[in-house]
């Protein structure tokens, strides 16, 4: 899975932005990816679908944004 997630897949405006993205992705790989990413995103979906669990929504949104920025499609082709 890590071959599809790399901070270089997202064009950063500045070196600071690139460093922040790289740091966030490393955290997600270390903390969240100890399990399968599919189960992690499924857990995010359950939390986001529950209106009584609004407190973690901004954090989950940030994590999902990081994954989307750093991801590349499975075929390896970039547009």
Secondary structure, DSSP 8 states (H G I E B T S, - for coil): -GGGB-GGGS--SSHHHHHHHHHHHHHIIIIITTS-HHHHHHHHHHHHH-TT--TTHHHHHHHHHHHHHHB--TT----
